[in-house]
Amino acid sequence: MSIVTLSHVRRAYDGAWALDNVSLTAPEAKVLALLGPSGSGKSTILRLIAGLEPVDGGAIRIGEELVSAPGQTLATEARRVGMVFQDYSLFPHLNAGANVAFGLDKLGRAERDALALKWLDRVGLKHRAGAFPHELSGGEQQRVALARALAPQPRAVLLDEPFSGLDPVQRAELRDATLATLAEARTTTLFVTHDAEDALQVADRLAILNAGRLLQEAAPREAYDRPASIDAAAALGPINVFDGRVENGAIATPFGAVHANGLAAGVAARAAVRAEALRLAAGSGARVIDVRPHGAHDLVRIEAESVVWRALVPARAPLGETVAVDIQPVGAFAFAAA
């Protein structure tokens, strides 16, 4: 196990920065989730840590060892880093047991096979050791890939969108099983995802990226409750945005005031309000224009002064044609306009 540290890392493709001055830390024996849209730099970070590409600036350390710096790239096989790719990349001509045993070539045959079976057992697939990849479900392939990555006892393991091809039920089950395996193995993990729910569920630390820049690194609850910017807030769930000015310590929106602590009076500002921070009650002030079921909640679109916002309220809440709106301070944020 080792801490993985990126310090002011930069990486360019065709003259454009894919990563621009990114510094972050994956804590030992914990999960750091990298969250962001396609093109934000998440997978590039994994490739740089794995040694598949060089850095153009900054440094990467695994533990105390410098593994990447401009002009210095430690070979991938010398880094002792495991990786689970989005498509799992199992060897199609090897069965599950042989796939897991592949990275244990320094051991004798009997010890290698026994260790491979042990890891398959840890992910609940010992009984599938003789099955080939095409005979396994997507979830089973992912678990075999995880066992293969962990079997050599890497200093860190890198997971690149490991649940992206699974249905919601499989996704939740596999996410829980993967977390349990990683916790038992006490492995330092970097987990790439574009899904906010996955990130919040798996992360001990969360790094939010956009367009090659780090927007925020924090504990998941801190990132959700105290986002560093509108883009960071939006990365973790839908928000309503309103442009206004700070007056009397708040931004006046058609649905109520949003406190603007720390912003000077009169400055242009943006209010961001999470859908679940809007409380609706009998009354007037906003018009209900649509109600859609959203699991245990309803997603309600409300309109006031030609502005439409979304509210997430308990399912089947009695709503009239008009409602009174209350903005809860937790879930409402104010930022200076760019």
C-alpha positions as CSV (number, residue, x, y, z in Angstrom):
1,M,0.0,0.0,0.0
2,S,1.2,3.5,-0.8
3,I,-0.1,7.1,-1.0
4,V,-0.3,8.2,-4.7
5,T,0.5,11.9,-5.1
6,L,0.2,14.1,-8.2
7,S,2.0,17.5,-7.9
8,H,1.3,20.2,-10.5
9,V,0.9,17.5,-13.3
10,R,0.4,18.6,-16.8
11,R,-0.2,16.6,-20.0
12,A,-0.8,17.9,-23.5
13,Y,-2.1,16.4,-26.7
14,D,-1.6,18.2,-30.0
15,G,-0.7,21.4,-28.1
16,A,-3.8,21.4,-25.9
17,W,-3.7,20.7,-22.2
18,A,-5.5,17.5,-21.3
19,L,-4.4,18.1,-17.7
20,D,-3.4,21.5,-16.5
21,N,-1.5,21.9,-13.2
22,V,-3.4,19.1,-11.3
23,S,-2.4,18.3,-7.8
24,L,-4.1,15.6,-5.7
25,T,-3.5,12.8,-3.3
26,A,-4.9,9.3,-3.1
27,P,-4.7,8.3,0.6
28,E,-3.2,5.0,1.6
29,A,-5.8,2.1,1.8
30,K,-8.6,4.5,0.8
31,V,-10.6,5.2,-2.4
32,L,-10.1,8.4,-4.3
33,A,-12.9,8.9,-6.8
34,L,-12.1,11.0,-9.9
35,L,-15.4,12.5,-11.1
36,G,-16.0,14.5,-14.3
37,P,-17.5,14.4,-17.8
38,S,-15.8,12.9,-20.8
39,G,-12.6,14.9,-21.7
40,S,-12.1,16.1,-18.1
41,G,-8.8,14.3,-17.8
42,K,-9.9,11.4,-15.5
43,S,-8.6,8.5,-17.6
44,T,-5.5,10.5,-18.5
45,I,-4.6,10.6,-14.8
46,L,-4.8,6.8,-14.6
47,R,-2.7,6.4,-17.7
48,L,0.0,8.7,-16.2
49,I,0.0,6.9,-12.9
50,A,0.2,3.5,-14.6
51,G,3.2,4.8,-16.7
52,L,1.4,4.3,-20.0
53,E,2.2,7.9,-20.9
54,P,4.8,10.5,-19.7
55,V,4.0,13.7,-17.9
56,D,4.8,17.0,-19.6
57,G,5.1,18.8,-16.3
58,G,5.0,18.2,-12.5
59,A,5.6,14.9,-10.8
60,I,3.9,11.7,-9.7
61,R,5.0,9.7,-6.6
62,I,3.9,6.3,-5.4
63,G,4.8,6.3,-1.8
64,E,8.2,8.0,-1.6
65,E,9.2,6.9,-5.1
66,L,9.2,9.4,-7.9
67,V,7.8,7.5,-10.9
68,S,7.0,10.2,-13.3
69,A,8.6,13.6,-14.1
70,P,9.5,15.3,-17.4
71,G,12.1,13.1,-19.0
72,Q,11.7,10.4,-16.3
73,T,9.1,7.7,-16.6
74,L,9.4,4.5,-14.6
75,A,8.4,1.5,-16.6
76,T,4.8,0.3,-16.0
77,E,5.8,-3.2,-14.8
78,A,8.1,-1.6,-12.2
79,R,5.4,0.5,-10.6
80,R,3.4,-2.4,-9.0
81,V,0.1,-0.8,-10.0
82,G,-3.0,-2.9,-10.9
83,M,-5.5,-1.6,-13.4
84,V,-9.1,-2.6,-14.2
85,F,-10.1,-1.2,-17.6
86,Q,-13.6,-0.2,-18.7
87,D,-13.9,-3.3,-20.9
88,Y,-12.1,-5.5,-18.3
89,S,-9.5,-6.6,-20.9
90,L,-9.5,-10.3,-19.8
91,F,-7.5,-12.6,-22.0
92,P,-10.1,-14.4,-24.1
93,H,-8.0,-17.6,-24.5
94,L,-7.5,-18.1,-20.7
95,N,-10.1,-19.2,-18.2
96,A,-10.9,-17.1,-15.1
97,G,-8.3,-18.9,-12.9
98,A,-5.6,-18.5,-15.5
99,N,-6.5,-14.8,-16.0
100,V,-6.0,-14.1,-12.3
101,A,-2.8,-16.2,-12.2
102,F,-1.3,-14.3,-15.2
103,G,0.4,-11.6,-13.1
104,L,1.8,-14.1,-10.6
105,D,4.5,-15.5,-12.9
106,K,7.3,-15.2,-10.3
107,L,5.6,-17.9,-8.2
108,G,5.7,-21.6,-8.7
109,R,2.8,-23.2,-10.6
110,A,1.1,-24.7,-7.6
111,E,1.4,-21.6,-5.5
112,R,0.3,-19.4,-8.4
113,D,-2.9,-21.5,-9.0
114,A,-3.7,-21.6,-5.3
115,L,-3.4,-17.8,-4.9
116,A,-5.5,-17.3,-8.0
117,L,-8.3,-19.5,-6.5
118,K,-8.0,-17.6,-3.2
119,W,-8.6,-14.3,-5.0
120,L,-11.5,-15.7,-7.0
121,D,-13.0,-16.9,-3.8
122,R,-12.7,-13.4,-2.3
123,V,-14.7,-12.0,-5.2
124,G,-17.2,-14.9,-5.0
125,L,-16.2,-16.6,-8.2
126,K,-14.1,-19.7,-7.1
127,H,-16.8,-21.9,-8.6
128,R,-16.2,-20.2,-12.0
129,A,-12.4,-20.6,-12.1
130,G,-12.7,-22.8,-15.2
131,A,-15.0,-20.5,-17.2
132,F,-13.7,-18.5,-20.1
133,P,-14.5,-14.8,-20.4
134,H,-17.2,-15.3,-23.0
135,E,-19.0,-17.6,-20.6
136,L,-19.1,-15.0,-17.8
137,S,-21.6,-12.2,-17.4
138,G,-20.4,-8.6,-17.4
139,G,-20.4,-8.4,-13.6
140,E,-18.5,-11.7,-13.3
141,Q,-15.9,-10.4,-15.8
142,Q,-15.5,-7.3,-13.7
143,R,-14.9,-9.3,-10.6
144,V,-12.3,-11.5,-12.3
145,A,-10.6,-8.4,-13.6
146,L,-10.5,-7.0,-10.0
147,A,-9.1,-10.2,-8.6
148,R,-6.4,-10.2,-11.3
149,A,-5.5,-6.6,-10.4
150,L,-5.3,-7.3,-6.7
151,A,-3.7,-10.7,-6.7
152,P,-0.1,-9.4,-7.1
153,Q,-0.6,-7.2,-4.1
154,P,-0.1,-3.9,-6.0
155,R,0.8,-0.6,-4.3
156,A,-2.3,0.9,-5.8
157,V,-5.1,-0.2,-8.1
158,L,-6.7,1.9,-10.8
159,L,-10.4,1.4,-11.8
160,D,-11.5,3.0,-15.1
161,E,-15.3,3.3,-15.3
162,P,-15.6,-0.3,-14.0
163,F,-19.5,-0.3,-13.8
164,S,-20.3,1.6,-16.9
165,G,-21.7,-1.4,-18.9
166,L,-24.0,-2.8,-16.2
167,D,-27.7,-2.4,-15.5
168,P,-28.7,-0.4,-12.4
169,V,-29.3,-3.5,-10.2
170,Q,-26.0,-5.2,-11.2
171,R,-24.2,-1.8,-10.8
172,A,-25.3,-1.4,-7.2
173,E,-24.6,-5.0,-6.3
174,L,-21.2,-4.9,-7.9
175,R,-20.3,-1.6,-6.4
176,D,-21.0,-2.9,-2.9
177,A,-19.0,-6.1,-3.6
178,T,-16.1,-4.2,-5.0
179,L,-16.0,-1.8,-2.1
180,A,-16.0,-4.7,0.3
181,T,-13.1,-6.4,-1.5
182,L,-11.0,-3.2,-1.6
183,A,-11.6,-2.6,2.1
184,E,-10.6,-6.1,3.0
185,A,-7.5,-5.9,0.8
186,R,-6.7,-2.4,2.2
187,T,-5.7,-1.2,-1.2
188,T,-5.0,2.4,-2.3
189,T,-7.5,2.9,-5.1
190,L,-8.2,5.5,-7.7
191,F,-11.7,5.1,-9.2
192,V,-12.7,7.0,-12.4
193,T,-16.4,7.6,-13.0
194,H,-18.7,10.2,-14.7
195,D,-21.6,9.1,-12.5
196,A,-22.1,11.2,-9.3
197,E,-23.9,8.5,-7.5
198,D,-21.1,6.0,-8.0
199,A,-18.5,8.7,-6.9
200,L,-20.4,9.5,-3.7
201,Q,-21.0,5.9,-2.8
202,V,-17.4,4.6,-3.3
203,A,-15.2,7.6,-2.3
204,D,-13.3,8.3,0.8
205,R,-12.0,11.4,-1.0
206,L,-13.4,13.0,-4.1
207,A,-11.7,14.9,-6.9
208,I,-13.9,16.8,-9.3
209,L,-12.4,17.6,-12.7
210,N,-13.5,19.5,-15.7
211,A,-11.6,20.4,-18.9
212,G,-8.3,19.2,-17.5
213,R,-8.5,21.2,-14.3
214,L,-9.1,20.1,-10.7
215,L,-12.2,22.0,-9.5
216,Q,-12.3,20.5,-5.9
217,E,-10.7,17.8,-3.8
218,A,-12.6,17.0,-0.6
219,A,-14.5,14.4,1.4
220,P,-17.7,13.5,-0.4
221,R,-20.0,15.2,2.1
222,E,-17.9,18.4,2.1
223,A,-17.9,18.5,-1.7
224,Y,-21.7,18.1,-1.8
225,D,-22.5,20.5,1.0
226,R,-19.8,23.1,0.3
227,P,-18.9,23.1,-3.5
228,A,-16.1,25.3,-4.6
229,S,-17.8,26.5,-7.7
230,I,-21.0,26.2,-9.7
231,D,-19.3,23.6,-11.9
232,A,-18.3,21.6,-8.8
233,A,-21.9,21.8,-7.5
234,A,-23.4,20.7,-10.8
235,A,-21.0,17.7,-11.0
236,L,-22.8,16.1,-8.0
237,G,-26.4,16.6,-9.1
238,P,-28.8,18.9,-10.8
239,I,-28.9,22.5,-9.7
240,N,-31.0,25.5,-10.5
241,V,-29.0,28.6,-11.4
242,F,-30.0,32.2,-11.2
243,D,-27.9,35.3,-12.2
244,G,-28.4,38.4,-10.0
245,R,-26.7,40.8,-7.7
246,V,-25.9,40.7,-4.0
247,E,-28.2,43.0,-2.0
248,N,-28.5,42.9,1.8
249,G,-26.3,39.8,2.0
250,A,-28.3,37.7,-0.4
251,I,-29.3,37.1,-4.1
252,A,-33.0,37.7,-4.6
253,T,-34.4,34.9,-6.9
254,P,-38.1,34.5,-8.0
255,F,-38.4,31.7,-5.5
256,G,-36.7,33.3,-2.5
257,A,-33.4,34.7,-1.3
258,V,-30.1,32.8,-1.4
259,H,-27.6,33.9,1.2
260,A,-24.4,35.2,-0.3
261,N,-22.0,35.1,2.6
262,G,-18.6,36.5,1.8
263,L,-19.7,38.4,-1.4
264,A,-19.7,42.2,-1.5
265,A,-22.9,44.2,-1.9
266,G,-23.7,45.1,-5.4
267,V,-21.5,42.5,-7.1
268,A,-22.8,40.3,-9.9
269,A,-23.4,36.8,-8.6
270,R,-24.9,33.4,-9.4
271,A,-27.2,31.5,-7.1
272,A,-27.1,27.7,-7.3
273,V,-29.9,25.7,-5.6
274,R,-30.1,21.9,-5.5
275,A,-33.5,20.5,-6.4
276,E,-33.9,18.8,-3.0
277,A,-33.3,22.2,-1.3
278,L,-36.6,23.5,-2.5
279,R,-39.6,22.8,-0.1
280,L,-43.0,23.2,-1.6
281,A,-46.2,23.8,0.4
282,A,-49.7,24.9,-0.2
283,G,-49.8,28.6,-1.1
284,S,-48.8,30.9,-3.9
285,G,-45.7,32.3,-5.4
286,A,-44.9,29.7,-8.0
287,R,-46.9,27.7,-10.5
288,V,-46.6,23.9,-10.9
289,I,-46.1,23.2,-14.6
290,D,-45.1,19.5,-14.5
291,V,-44.8,16.5,-12.1
292,R,-42.8,13.4,-13.0
293,P,-42.2,10.3,-10.8
294,H,-38.5,9.9,-9.7
295,G,-38.5,6.8,-7.5
296,A,-39.2,7.8,-3.9
297,H,-39.5,11.4,-5.0
298,D,-41.3,13.4,-7.6
299,L,-39.4,15.8,-9.9
300,V,-41.6,19.0,-10.0
301,R,-41.0,21.9,-12.4
302,I,-42.1,25.2,-11.0
303,E,-42.3,28.6,-12.7
304,A,-42.2,32.1,-11.3
305,E,-41.5,35.4,-13.2
306,S,-40.8,33.3,-16.4
307,V,-38.0,31.4,-14.6
308,V,-38.4,27.6,-14.4
309,W,-36.7,25.6,-11.7
310,R,-36.8,21.9,-10.7
311,A,-37.7,20.7,-7.2
312,L,-37.3,17.2,-5.8
313,V,-40.1,16.5,-3.3
314,P,-41.5,13.4,-1.6
315,A,-43.5,11.2,-4.0
316,R,-47.2,11.9,-4.2
317,A,-47.0,15.0,-2.2
318,P,-50.3,16.9,-2.5
319,L,-49.6,19.9,-4.8
320,G,-52.0,22.4,-6.1
321,E,-51.7,24.5,-9.2
322,T,-49.7,27.0,-7.2
323,V,-47.3,26.5,-4.4
324,A,-45.3,28.5,-1.8
325,V,-41.5,27.9,-2.1
326,D,-39.0,27.8,0.7
327,I,-35.2,27.5,-0.1
328,Q,-33.3,25.5,2.5
329,P,-29.9,27.0,3.3
330,V,-28.2,23.6,3.0
331,G,-28.2,23.0,-0.7
332,A,-28.2,26.7,-1.7
333,F,-25.0,28.4,-2.7
334,A,-23.8,31.8,-4.0
335,F,-20.8,32.4,-6.2
336,A,-19.3,35.6,-7.7
337,A,-20.1,35.8,-11.5
338,A,-17.3,34.7,-13.7
